[in-house]
Amino acid sequence: MNMSFHLHCQRIDASCNMARYYVLAIQPTLFGETAVVRNWGRIGRRGGERTDVFVTEQEAVVHFLDLARRKHRKGYRPTEAAMPSVTT
């Protein structure tokens, strides 16, 4: 895998008592496949997890980007944990 794909985002709406997180990552499997791993739930609580396995890295990237777009449309926004750090 040439690039690292990892996204951590949140959706917080105090008026609805909503505080949710969603984490996406692409990881290699032990069998040479590529997996899209996602975790979600209420901030501060353990949530759900799902892993989707793909034969090619390209299929995994397409799935990752589709999930990221869907969450963005629902109001999830990247957190500081998702932002690359710049050191000088």
All heavy atoms as an XYZ file, in Angstrom:
709
protein
N       0.846     -1.172      0.000
C       0.000      0.000      0.000
C       0.893      1.237      0.000
O       1.749      1.385      0.851
C      -0.910      0.000      1.230
C      -1.825      1.183      1.271
S      -2.963      1.160      2.657
C      -3.972     -0.222      2.254
N       0.646      2.117     -0.948
C       1.483      3.294     -1.105
C       1.070      4.444     -0.196
O       1.903      5.219      0.238
C       1.437      3.767     -2.561
C       1.982      2.733     -3.511
O       2.789      1.900     -3.126
N       1.538      2.762     -4.748
N      -0.215      4.566      0.072
C      -0.699      5.692      0.863
C      -1.426      5.183      2.089
O      -1.945      4.074      2.101
C      -1.651      6.552      0.031
C      -1.006      7.184     -1.178
S      -2.162      8.228     -2.076
C      -2.372      9.560     -0.922
N      -1.493      6.049      3.102
C      -2.225      5.720      4.317
C      -3.567      6.442      4.289
O      -3.616      7.649      4.089
C      -1.411      6.149      5.532
O      -2.180      5.998      6.695
N      -4.633      5.713      4.468
C      -5.965      6.298      4.511
C      -6.532      6.115      5.906
O      -6.681      4.986      6.378
C      -6.896      5.624      3.496
C      -6.638      6.033      2.081
C      -5.666      5.402      1.336
C      -7.375      7.054      1.497
C      -5.434      5.774      0.023
C      -7.154      7.431      0.185
C      -6.177      6.791     -0.556
N      -6.809      7.236      6.567
C      -7.375      7.214      7.910
C      -8.194      8.479      8.083
O      -7.719      9.570      7.774
C      -6.258      7.153      8.965
C      -6.780      6.981     10.349
N      -7.085      5.755     10.876
C      -7.090      7.888     11.299
C      -7.540      5.911     12.104
N      -7.554      7.203     12.382
N      -9.426      8.355      8.545
C     -10.292      9.510      8.741
C     -11.022      9.362     10.061
O     -11.613      8.323     10.340
C     -11.306      9.617      7.597
C     -12.352     10.718      7.724
C     -11.700     12.098      7.644
C     -13.407     10.573      6.651
N     -10.951     10.401     10.882
C     -11.679     10.446     12.145
C     -12.566     11.671     12.095
O     -12.082     12.785     11.930
C     -10.698     10.541     13.325
C     -11.377     10.445     14.656
N     -12.003     11.512     15.233
C     -11.531      9.404     15.499
C     -12.517     11.130     16.398
N     -12.245      9.854     16.575
N     -13.891     11.488     12.195
C     -14.784     12.643     12.147
C     -15.853     12.539     13.236
O     -16.053     11.478     13.835
C     -15.402     12.807     10.766
S     -16.085     11.337     10.035
N     -16.489     13.687     13.494
C     -17.498     13.773     14.545
C     -18.705     14.540     14.043
O     -18.609     15.368     13.134
C     -16.950     14.514     15.762
C     -15.832     13.823     16.459
C     -15.317     14.627     17.643
O     -15.568     15.811     17.776
N     -14.589     13.956     18.516
N     -19.822     14.278     14.675
C     -21.042     15.047     14.447
C     -21.597     15.378     15.818
O     -22.028     14.488     16.562
C     -22.041     14.238     13.639
C     -23.308     14.998     13.341
C     -24.235     14.181     12.468
N     -25.472     14.896     12.253
C     -26.572     14.330     11.800
N     -26.579     13.046     11.511
N     -27.659     15.041     11.634
N     -21.584     16.662     16.149
C     -22.038     17.102     17.463
C     -23.149     18.126     17.274
O     -22.985     19.109     16.556
C     -20.883     17.713     18.276
C     -19.794     16.656     18.481
C     -21.380     18.264     19.608
C     -18.529     17.167     19.122
N     -24.288     17.881     17.910
C     -25.425     18.795     17.896
C     -26.019     18.789     19.294
O     -26.776     17.889     19.658
C     -26.453     18.367     16.847
C     -27.587     19.356     16.695
O     -27.716     20.279     17.542
O     -28.360     19.214     15.731
N     -25.661     19.805     20.090
C     -26.103     19.865     21.484
C     -27.621     19.952     21.605
O     -28.201     19.429     22.562
C     -25.442     21.044     22.184
N     -28.284     20.580     20.638
C     -29.739     20.730     20.720
C     -30.450     19.376     20.624
O     -31.574     19.237     21.096
C     -30.245     21.667     19.622
O     -30.046     21.091     18.344
N     -29.806     18.397     20.017
C     -30.378     17.044     19.894
C     -29.706     16.042     20.823
O     -29.959     14.840     20.719
C     -30.232     16.542     18.461
S     -31.063     17.522     17.234
N     -28.809     16.532     21.694
C     -28.020     15.661     22.568
C     -27.260     14.619     21.738
O     -27.207     13.447     22.075
C     -28.903     14.985     23.622
C     -28.088     14.312     24.704
O     -26.964     14.723     24.991
N     -28.626     13.277     25.297
N     -26.681     15.077     20.621
C     -25.957     14.189     19.715
C     -24.462     14.474     19.788
O     -24.045     15.620     19.648
C     -26.441     14.398     18.271
C     -25.728     13.521     17.272
S     -26.111     13.941     15.564
C     -27.867     13.721     15.526
N     -23.694     13.435     20.012
C     -22.233     13.533     20.006
C     -21.704     12.195     19.502
O     -21.532     11.256     20.276
C     -21.704     13.844     21.400
N     -21.472     12.111     18.202
C     -21.087     10.850     17.577
C     -19.729     10.960     16.903
O     -19.316     12.031     16.489
C     -22.122     10.454     16.530
C     -23.486     10.222     17.105
C     -24.460      9.844     16.035
N     -25.774      9.645     16.615
C     -26.886      9.632     15.914
N     -26.839      9.796     14.606
N     -28.035      9.442     16.500
N     -19.086      9.802     16.764
C     -17.810      9.743     16.045
C     -17.901      8.659     14.977
O     -18.741      7.757     15.039
C     -16.643      9.455     16.990
C     -16.654      8.059     17.565
C     -15.993      7.015     16.915
C     -17.308      7.775     18.761
C     -16.010      5.725     17.438
C     -17.329      6.499     19.289
C     -16.678      5.478     18.621
O     -16.696      4.208     19.121
N     -17.025      8.793     13.978
C     -16.948      7.814     12.903
C     -15.496      7.762     12.454
O     -14.906      8.791     12.152
C     -17.847      8.239     11.737
C     -18.152      7.143     10.760
C     -19.159      6.222     11.014
C     -17.445      7.035      9.574
C     -19.451      5.214     10.102
C     -17.738      6.030      8.665
C     -18.745      5.127      8.935
O     -19.030      4.129      8.049
N     -14.905      6.574     12.448
C     -13.504      6.404     12.082
C     -13.427      5.422     10.915
O     -14.028      4.345     10.960
C     -12.664      5.869     13.269
C     -11.213      5.684     12.863
C     -12.783      6.794     14.468
N     -12.673      5.812      9.889
C     -12.451      4.964      8.715
C     -10.952      4.756      8.535
O     -10.180      5.692      8.709
C     -12.955      5.662      7.452
C     -14.423      5.600      7.114
C     -14.720      6.552      5.953
C     -14.832      4.202      6.752
N     -10.560      3.553      8.158
C      -9.145      3.279      7.879
C      -9.040      2.169      6.845
O      -9.901      1.294      6.769
C      -8.420      2.869      9.159
N      -7.984      2.235      6.052
C      -7.676      1.157      5.111
C      -6.444      0.441      5.647
O      -5.441      1.074      5.957
C      -7.406      1.698      3.692
C      -8.686      2.310      3.119
C      -6.893      0.580      2.790
C      -8.529      2.852      1.719
N      -6.553     -0.892      5.770
C      -5.464     -1.688      6.331
C      -5.270     -2.951      5.504
O      -6.230     -3.509      4.989
C      -5.795     -2.090      7.776
C      -6.040     -0.922      8.685
C      -6.539     -1.382     10.057
O      -6.941     -2.522     10.243
N      -6.514     -0.471     11.005
N      -4.026     -3.423      5.412
C      -3.804     -4.705      4.733
C      -4.248     -5.861      5.636
O      -4.215     -5.746      6.862
C      -2.292     -4.726      4.520
C      -1.750     -3.841      5.583
C      -2.792     -2.793      5.840
N      -4.679     -6.958      5.023
C      -5.028     -8.151      5.804
C      -3.836     -9.109      5.795
O      -2.879     -8.919      5.044
C      -6.256     -8.877      5.207
O      -5.881     -9.431      3.948
C      -7.440     -7.946      5.059
N      -3.917    -10.131      6.596
C      -2.841    -11.130      6.655
C      -2.762    -11.965      5.381
O      -1.764    -12.632      5.133
C      -3.052    -12.054      7.852
C      -2.927    -11.401      9.221
C      -3.294    -12.400     10.316
C      -1.525    -10.872      9.427
N      -3.817    -11.925      4.568
C      -3.876    -12.758      3.373
C      -3.625    -11.979      2.094
O      -3.934    -12.449      1.001
C      -5.229    -13.470      3.311
C      -5.510    -14.273      4.546
C      -6.442    -13.837      5.467
C      -4.818    -15.447      4.804
C      -6.691    -14.571      6.616
C      -5.052    -16.184      5.941
C      -5.989    -15.746      6.858
N      -3.089    -10.758      2.219
C      -2.739     -9.967      1.048
C      -3.880     -9.166      0.459
O      -3.725     -8.558     -0.600
N      -5.019     -9.173      1.118
C      -6.139     -8.368      0.654
C      -6.084     -7.002      1.345
O      -5.204     -6.750      2.149
C      -7.459     -9.072      0.989
C      -7.583    -10.433      0.321
C      -8.592    -11.326      0.997
O      -8.658    -11.324      2.244
O      -9.299    -12.026      0.280
N      -7.043     -6.146      1.018
C      -7.107     -4.821      1.625
C      -8.461     -4.664      2.293
O      -9.491     -5.001      1.701
C      -6.920     -3.731      0.552
O      -5.696     -3.982     -0.142
C      -6.841     -2.362      1.176
N      -8.459     -4.166      3.517
C      -9.699     -4.028      4.283
C      -9.992     -2.569      4.597
O      -9.080     -1.784      4.871
C      -9.594     -4.816      5.588
N     -11.282     -2.222      4.549
C     -11.758     -0.931      5.031
C     -12.387     -1.216      6.391
O     -13.350     -1.972      6.502
C     -12.791     -0.297      4.079
C     -13.348      0.987      4.670
C     -12.166     -0.025      2.718
N     -11.800     -0.624      7.433
C     -12.272     -0.834      8.800
C     -12.960      0.441      9.257
O     -12.419      1.532      9.112
C     -11.101     -1.169      9.750
C     -11.601     -1.388     11.164
C     -10.346     -2.385      9.243
N     -14.168      0.294      9.787
C     -14.879      1.468     10.290
C     -15.378      1.219     11.703
O     -15.796      0.116     12.049
C     -16.010      1.879      9.370
C     -16.875      0.783      8.875
C     -17.861      1.331      7.851
N     -18.305      0.269      6.980
C     -19.432      0.293      6.304
N     -20.230      1.326      6.394
N     -19.758     -0.702      5.523
N     -15.289      2.259     12.511
C     -15.759      2.248     13.895
C     -16.678      3.443     14.066
O     -16.407      4.513     13.515
C     -14.586      2.387     14.879
C     -13.635      1.235     14.783
O     -13.925      0.169     15.250
N     -12.505      1.457     14.135
N     -17.728      3.288     14.857
C     -18.645      4.393     15.068
C     -19.307      4.254     16.426
O     -19.297      3.187     17.027
C     -19.718      4.396     13.972
C     -20.600      3.190     14.020
C     -21.750      3.032     14.757
C     -20.393      1.946     13.363
N     -22.270      1.772     14.580
C     -21.457      1.085     13.721
C     -19.430      1.466     12.486
C     -21.561     -0.213     13.240
C     -19.555      0.177     12.017
C     -20.599     -0.647     12.388
N     -19.878      5.355     16.886
C     -20.610      5.314     18.141
C     -20.727      6.687     18.766
O     -20.391      7.708     18.167
N     -21.212      6.692     19.993
C     -21.339      7.913     20.759
C     -19.975      8.246     21.358
O     -19.276      7.352     21.844
C     -22.389      7.736     21.857
C     -22.709      8.987     22.605
C     -24.000      8.805     23.407
N     -24.246      9.963     24.227
C     -24.810     11.080     23.801
N     -25.181     11.183     22.548
N     -25.003     12.091     24.620
N     -19.587      9.516     21.318
C     -18.296      9.937     21.858
C     -18.226      9.554     23.332
O     -19.147      9.810     24.101
C     -18.092     11.447     21.658
C     -18.003     11.768     20.169
C     -16.843     11.929     22.398
C     -17.971     13.248     19.840
N     -17.130      8.901     23.708
C     -16.937      8.473     25.093
C     -17.438      7.068     25.374
O     -17.281      6.566     26.475
N     -18.039      6.428     24.386
C     -18.571      5.078     24.559
C     -18.001      4.162     23.483
O     -17.638      4.605     22.403
C     -20.099      5.071     24.412
C     -20.829      5.976     25.364
C     -21.327      5.157     26.539
N     -21.867      6.011     27.591
C     -23.140      6.304     27.742
N     -24.017      5.839     26.889
N     -23.539      7.056     28.737
N     -18.000      2.895     23.783
C     -17.586      1.916     22.780
C     -18.736      1.739     21.785
O     -19.883      1.604     22.178
C     -17.266      0.589     23.454
C     -16.781     -0.446     22.500
C     -16.497     -1.747     23.236
N     -16.240     -2.774     22.253
C     -15.109     -3.442     22.170
N     -14.154     -3.204     23.021
N     -14.944     -4.354     21.251
N     -18.406      1.713     20.529
C     -19.443      1.619     19.499
C     -19.311      0.360     18.680
O     -18.773     -0.650     19.130
N     -19.764      0.447     17.455
C     -19.729     -0.698     16.556
C     -18.474     -0.695     15.698
O     -17.757      0.293     15.603
N     -18.228     -1.838     15.081
C     -17.091     -1.967     14.166
C     -17.496     -2.887     13.018
O     -18.216     -3.859     13.224
C     -15.875     -2.548     14.865
C     -14.686     -2.694     13.938
C     -13.435     -3.157     14.650
O     -13.101     -2.593     15.696
O     -12.789     -4.085     14.139
N     -17.026     -2.542     11.829
C     -17.268     -3.381     10.665
C     -16.025     -3.363      9.791
O     -15.392     -2.328      9.622
C     -18.460     -2.858      9.878
C     -18.734     -3.677      8.636
C     -19.982     -3.258      7.946
N     -20.074     -3.960      6.675
C     -21.138     -3.981      5.928
N     -22.220     -3.348      6.302
N     -21.133     -4.630      4.788
N     -15.704     -4.513      9.216
C     -14.575     -4.639      8.303
C     -15.070     -5.200      6.983
O     -15.728     -6.241      6.955
C     -13.505     -5.581      8.895
O     -13.088     -5.060     10.158
C     -12.307     -5.694      7.977
N     -14.772     -4.477      5.900
C     -15.102     -4.937      4.555
C     -13.781     -5.249      3.850
O     -12.893     -4.406      3.810
C     -15.859     -3.856      3.783
C     -17.193     -3.508      4.434
O     -17.953     -4.447      4.735
O     -17.467     -2.321      4.634
N     -13.665     -6.444      3.288
C     -12.424     -6.895      2.654
C     -12.570     -6.830      1.135
O     -13.594     -7.231      0.582
C     -12.074     -8.329      3.106
C     -10.810     -8.813      2.429
C     -11.921     -8.372      4.624
N     -11.506     -6.341      0.469
C     -11.489     -6.187     -0.976
C     -10.254     -6.864     -1.551
O      -9.211     -6.902     -0.910
C     -11.492     -4.707     -1.355
C     -12.726     -3.993     -0.869
C     -12.748     -3.401      0.382
C     -13.860     -3.943     -1.650
C     -13.884     -2.771      0.847
C     -15.003     -3.308     -1.197
C     -15.016     -2.716      0.053
N     -10.372     -7.351     -2.768
C      -9.262     -8.027     -3.433
C      -8.183     -7.019     -3.818
O      -6.999     -7.290     -3.685
C      -9.754     -8.806     -4.675
C      -8.592     -9.416     -5.431
C     -10.743     -9.878     -4.256
N      -8.612     -5.834     -4.293
C      -7.632     -4.833     -4.721
C      -7.686     -3.595     -3.834
O      -8.733     -3.269     -3.257
C      -7.875     -4.392     -6.182
O      -9.101     -3.664     -6.251
C      -7.905     -5.579     -7.126
N      -6.568     -2.916     -3.776
C      -6.482     -1.670     -3.011
C      -7.391     -0.604     -3.637
O      -8.011      0.181     -2.927
C      -5.041     -1.178     -2.982
C      -4.838      0.066     -2.154
C      -3.380      0.497     -2.113
O      -2.487     -0.355     -2.259
O      -3.160      1.698     -1.945
N      -7.493     -0.601     -4.952
C      -8.318      0.389     -5.643
C      -9.790      0.263     -5.234
O     -10.461      1.257     -4.989
C      -8.184      0.241     -7.151
C      -8.975      1.283     -7.915
C      -8.793      1.169     -9.419
O      -8.068      0.313     -9.891
N      -9.455      2.032    -10.151
N     -10.298     -0.956     -5.130
C     -11.682     -1.163     -4.687
C     -11.880     -0.636     -3.271
O     -12.903     -0.022     -2.969
C     -12.040     -2.646     -4.723
C     -12.150     -3.241     -6.103
C     -12.346     -4.750     -6.047
O     -11.652     -5.429     -5.259
O     -13.212     -5.228     -6.798
N     -10.897     -0.868     -2.415
C     -10.985     -0.401     -1.028
C     -10.993      1.124     -0.969
O     -11.758      1.720     -0.198
C      -9.826     -0.964     -0.215
N     -10.168      1.771     -1.787
C     -10.104      3.231     -1.797
C     -11.431      3.821     -2.274
O     -11.946      4.780     -1.697
C      -8.925      3.729     -2.663
C      -9.000      5.233     -2.879
C      -7.603      3.350     -2.014
N     -12.014      3.242     -3.302
C     -13.305      3.713     -3.810
C     -14.373      3.600     -2.716
O     -15.159      4.526     -2.488
C     -13.720      2.936     -5.079
C     -15.168      3.202     -5.454
C     -12.795      3.286     -6.227
N     -14.389      2.480     -2.009
C     -15.352      2.268     -0.919
C     -15.104      3.273      0.217
O     -16.053      3.855      0.746
C     -15.243      0.831     -0.419
C     -16.282      0.451      0.571
N     -17.630      0.403      0.272
C     -16.181      0.102      1.880
C     -18.302      0.040      1.348
N     -17.445     -0.154      2.332
N     -13.859      3.454      0.598
C     -13.480      4.403      1.646
C     -13.988      5.803      1.304
O     -14.627      6.475      2.122
C     -11.953      4.416      1.793
C     -11.409      5.378      2.801
C     -11.075      4.959      4.075
C     -11.201      6.712      2.475
C     -10.555      5.849      5.003
C     -10.691      7.608      3.391
C     -10.362      7.168      4.661
N     -13.724      6.261      0.079
C     -14.128      7.609     -0.328
C     -15.643      7.746     -0.394
O     -16.195      8.793     -0.041
C     -13.491      7.970     -1.667
C     -11.965      8.102     -1.639
C     -11.427      8.310     -3.043
C     -11.534      9.221     -0.714
N     -16.335      6.691     -0.815
C     -17.796      6.721     -0.846
C     -18.362      6.862      0.567
O     -19.272      7.667      0.804
C     -18.336      5.461     -1.520
C     -19.846      5.450     -1.606
O     -20.421      6.439     -2.117
O     -20.461      4.465     -1.163
N     -17.835      6.087      1.514
C     -18.283      6.193      2.904
C     -17.992      7.585      3.474
O     -18.833      8.170      4.163
C     -17.609      5.119      3.768
C     -18.030      3.682      3.507
C     -17.110      2.722      4.251
C     -19.478      3.469      3.914
N     -16.811      8.118      3.185
C     -16.445      9.448      3.680
C     -17.391     10.514      3.132
O     -17.832     11.409      3.860
C     -14.996      9.767      3.307
N     -17.734     10.425      1.842
C     -18.679     11.382      1.241
C     -20.058     11.290      1.894
O     -20.687     12.306      2.197
C     -18.813     11.122     -0.261
C     -17.792     11.834     -1.101
C     -18.144     11.754     -2.585
N     -18.040     10.396     -3.107
C     -16.927      9.860     -3.580
N     -15.810     10.553     -3.600
N     -16.916      8.622     -4.034
N     -20.523     10.067      2.133
C     -21.843      9.887      2.754
C     -21.883     10.482      4.159
O     -22.869     11.122      4.532
C     -22.205      8.402      2.811
C     -22.660      7.889      1.470
C     -23.379      6.573      1.645
N     -22.551      5.516      1.076
C     -22.700      4.228      1.324
N     -23.611      3.810      2.148
N     -21.926      3.347      0.743
N     -20.833     10.264      4.928
C     -20.800     10.815      6.289
C     -20.714     12.337      6.256
O     -21.320     13.015      7.091
C     -19.622     10.222      7.091
C     -19.854      8.779      7.452
C     -21.126      8.643      8.267
C     -21.550      7.217      8.434
N     -22.817      7.101      9.166
N     -19.977     12.884      5.307
C     -19.877     14.342      5.190
C     -21.249     14.937      4.889
O     -21.630     15.959      5.468
C     -18.875     14.716      4.095
C     -18.586     16.174      4.054
N     -19.272     17.030      3.235
C     -17.704     16.936      4.753
C     -18.829     18.261      3.424
N     -17.881     18.222      4.340
N     -22.014     14.302      4.011
C     -23.365     14.778      3.685
C     -24.282     14.736      4.908
O     -25.209     15.526      5.022
C     -23.975     13.952      2.560
C     -23.504     14.369      1.184
C     -24.388     13.789      0.100
N     -24.366     12.336      0.068
C     -23.679     11.609     -0.813
N     -22.956     12.191     -1.735
N     -23.728     10.294     -0.770
N     -24.033     13.795      5.826
C     -24.860     13.688      7.031
C     -24.424     14.665      8.128
O     -25.030     14.694      9.197
C     -24.813     12.262      7.581
C     -25.605     11.293      6.744
C     -25.687      9.948      7.428
C     -26.588      9.028      6.648
N     -26.834      7.777      7.372
N     -23.348     15.419      7.887
C     -22.939     16.416      8.866
C     -21.695     16.082      9.671
O     -21.297     16.850     10.545
N     -21.069     14.955      9.407
C     -19.833     14.604     10.107
C     -18.695     15.455      9.557
O     -18.587     15.666      8.352
C     -19.492     13.128      9.920
C     -20.348     12.204     10.750
C     -21.627     11.843     10.331
C     -19.880     11.693     11.955
C     -22.411     10.996     11.085
C     -20.669     10.843     12.717
C     -21.939     10.502     12.276
O     -22.709      9.667     13.030
N     -17.825     15.938     10.444
C     -16.699     16.772     10.043
C     -15.408     16.203     10.623
O     -15.382     15.702     11.751
C     -16.877     18.211     10.529
C     -18.094     18.908      9.920
C     -17.940     19.052      8.403
N     -19.085     19.680      7.778
C     -20.001     19.032      7.072
N     -19.917     17.729      6.905
N     -21.004     19.676      6.522
N     -14.300     16.288      9.873
C     -13.013     15.780     10.367
C     -12.611     16.468     11.669
O     -12.881     17.661     11.862
C     -12.033     16.126      9.247
C     -12.878     16.291      8.035
C     -14.197     16.833      8.518
N     -11.976     15.712     12.546
C     -11.493     16.264     13.809
C      -9.997     16.550     13.713
O      -9.355     16.197     12.720
C     -11.740     15.273     14.968
O     -10.973     14.096     14.694
C     -13.194     14.920     15.101
N      -9.445     17.148     14.745
C      -8.017     17.423     14.776
C      -7.214     16.126     14.642
O      -6.145     16.122     14.071
C      -7.639     18.118     16.087
C      -8.196     19.525     16.192
C      -7.607     20.468     15.167
O      -6.411     20.370     14.868
O      -8.371     21.301     14.643
N      -7.741     15.016     15.136
C      -7.041     13.726     15.028
C      -6.895     13.311     13.572
O      -5.987     12.566     13.230
C      -7.807     12.655     15.803
N      -7.789     13.791     12.710
C      -7.740     13.418     11.293
C      -6.824     14.318     10.480
O      -6.491     14.020      9.351
C      -9.142     13.476     10.698
N      -6.426     15.450     11.053
C      -5.609     16.399     10.330
C      -4.134     16.019     10.415
O      -3.648     15.688     11.509
C      -5.771     17.818     10.899
C      -7.184     18.296     10.915
S      -7.799     18.451      9.258
C      -9.473     18.894      9.566
N      -3.412     16.039      9.309
C      -1.985     15.712      9.372
C      -1.227     16.789     10.142
O      -1.539     17.964     10.019
C      -1.557     15.673      7.902
C      -2.602     16.430      7.168
C      -3.864     16.363      7.973
N      -0.301     16.353     10.958
C       0.478     17.322     11.719
C       1.674     17.796     10.884
O       2.286     17.029     10.161
C       0.958     16.714     13.033
O       1.746     15.590     12.769
N       1.962     19.067     11.005
C       3.082     19.643     10.260
C       4.148     20.027     11.272
O       3.899     20.786     12.206
C       2.613     20.904      9.475
C       3.779     21.523      8.752
C       1.513     20.541      8.514
N       5.330     19.480     11.089
C       6.437     19.809     11.983
C       7.522     20.506     11.191
O       7.747     20.190     10.023
C       7.011     18.546     12.651
O       7.405     17.638     11.635
C       5.978     17.895     13.552
N       8.162     21.466     11.828
C       9.241     22.188     11.145
C      10.553     21.972     11.846
O      10.650     21.532     12.926
C       8.944     23.705     11.096
O       8.709     24.158     12.419
C       7.755     23.959     10.213
